[in-house]
Amino acid sequence: MPDRSFLDWPFFESRHRALAAALEEWAAANLPVDHGDVDAACRGLVAALGEAGWLRHSGAGAGERLDVRTLCLIRETLARRDGLADFSFAMQGLGMGAVSLFGSEPQRAWLEETRAGRAIAAFALTEPASGSDVANTATTAVPDGNGYRLDGEKTYISNGGIADVYVVFARTGEAPGAKGLSAFLMPADTPGIGIEERIEVMAPHPLAHLRLDGVKLPAEAMIGAPGAGFKVAMSVLDVFRPSVGAAALGFARRALDAALARATSREIFGAPLADLQMVQGHLAEMALDVDAAALLVYRAAWTKDSGAARISREAAMAKLHATEAAQRVIDQAVQIHGGDGVRVGEAVESLYREIRALRIYEGASDVQKLIIARAALAEAGR
Ligand SMILES: Cc1cc2nc3c(=O)[nH]c(=O)nc-3n(C[C@H](O)[C@H](O)[C@H](O)COP(=O)(O)OP(=O)(O)OC[C@H]3O[C@@H](n4cnc5c(N)ncnc54)[C@H](O)[C@@H]3O)c2cc1C
């Protein structure tokens, strides 16, 4: 049983502790699922998470606010049991994040579908020539009758191919660069959306390269104001970046648990592995990395929930530290497992593959460092 003492930290209210206990029980009974067919697994997970009520927390209906501590607790708990369960929950939130934060009343109808697990959401920002460099977005949305016509390509889109609805970012041209982008709600059955390629990655999940070829959307599909797309995207990432850290934290806790179990059960040189001080050194570093990650993740979440308009610095610190720390923790867990650590099918072997992308998506680690440095320099008046 992993350490649950963090739930007593002052970042949490009793409702968070109750939710964590209930989800722990649900996750123990329902996870992990079979990953053999990832599309089917994700569809099943979205339906199950919706039916059990967990997806209600992935978005905010009219008059509600996203509770970032709840998002993070759910992601941490699911990731500790099953990476695909975390992915399925997270994408409902990220995919519909723009609608939760800026959506009009009619747009919120989609949110109710994704929160019930009846529709699958996706977030389409990245393009072949603009991943970190969002201001370089080339997909265009030009006025067309009472709406817009979208043309371009989006790549590395999670849930691409199985999503029922996308939030897509395109250039409307109010100003050059980042100030000329807008966000749109795009149902997957809109004519002109093509899945050009399904992308295989080291920890499989539904992922695709999309082509938009004359996709016509009504004016009401725009989320937020014309030209506000960059602000919409960054506000969504502000909320969801700490939750990427929370998922990494869940992976790291699973790796630490596996390493502790292995170190106490495996005998070498006539004694448990855990008796070796060098192994204890690894375990200490892992436990420290886990707690430091948890502190940063829940500090960021608490700051947002306490009313901060933006938490770019705290979110960047949480994502950067938690994902990098989880990579270290998992790597040490693999080492403690010896040869079994790299054996396909071992928990630590799949964690080793699962953690890697978290240091790249929703802003690579280097980008998080820039955000933190800029905040520090601004504070110093530079
Ligand atoms: C598994 C997976 C799922 C994804 N899901 C989605 C999704 O659902 N929706 C979506 O829109 N996108 C998604 N992405 C795309 C992801 O957000 C981008 O891959 C990421 O933003 C990096 O962009 P890039 O791949 O173009 O790399 P580049 O922008 O080319 O960057 C390459 C590397 O350069 C370094 N770097 C970049 N900028 C700087 C800088 N300013 N200073 C210093 N170093 C820098 C970083 O190390 C970075 O990793 C996903 C990616 C993966 C791998």
The ligand as a Gaussian input file, in Angstrom:
#p B3LYP/6-31G(d) Opt

LIG

0 1
 C        2.539000      10.832000     -26.695000
 C        2.249000      12.224000     -27.141000
 C        0.946000      12.735000     -27.051000
 C        0.659000      14.019000     -27.496000
 N       -0.632000      14.475000     -27.471000
 C       -0.920000      15.709000     -27.978000
 C       -2.284000      16.175000     -28.044000
 O       -3.224000      15.496000     -27.621000
 N       -2.530000      17.385000     -28.613000
 C       -1.537000      18.170000     -29.109000
 O       -1.839000      19.254000     -29.604000
 N       -0.236000      17.759000     -29.052000
 C        0.095000      16.552000     -28.512000
 N        1.390000      16.112000     -28.470000
 C        2.435000      16.952000     -29.059000
 C        3.345000      17.578000     -28.000000
 O        2.670000      18.562000     -27.279000
 C        4.598000      18.090000     -28.735000
 O        5.307000      16.950000     -29.178000
 C        5.455000      18.947000     -27.828000
 O        4.846000      20.182000     -27.564000
 C        6.843000      19.210000     -28.449000
 O        6.696000      19.696000     -29.758000
 P        7.525000      19.014000     -30.949000
 O        7.320000      17.552000     -30.904000
 O        7.168000      19.728000     -32.197000
 O        9.042000      19.286000     -30.590000
 P        9.858000      20.623000     -30.878000
 O        9.003000      21.816000     -30.662000
 O       10.537000      20.468000     -32.194000
 O       10.930000      20.573000     -29.727000
 C       11.946000      19.566000     -29.697000
 C       12.723000      19.708000     -28.416000
 O       13.403000      20.948000     -28.398000
 C       13.525000      21.425000     -27.080000
 N       12.945000      22.763000     -27.025000
 C       11.774000      23.187000     -27.561000
 N       11.578000      24.486000     -27.308000
 C       12.638000      24.908000     -26.620000
 C       13.027000      26.167000     -26.077000
 N       12.250000      27.234000     -26.236000
 N       14.205000      26.243000     -25.424000
 C       14.995000      25.138000     -25.280000
 N       14.688000      23.929000     -25.766000
 C       13.516000      23.821000     -26.428000
 C       12.761000      20.431000     -26.184000
 O       13.681000      19.519000     -25.610000
 C       11.867000      19.721000     -27.153000
 O       11.531000      18.421000     -26.709000
 C        1.699000      14.830000     -28.004000
 C        3.017000      14.339000     -28.053000
 C        3.292000      13.054000     -27.637000
 C        4.709000      12.566000     -27.712000

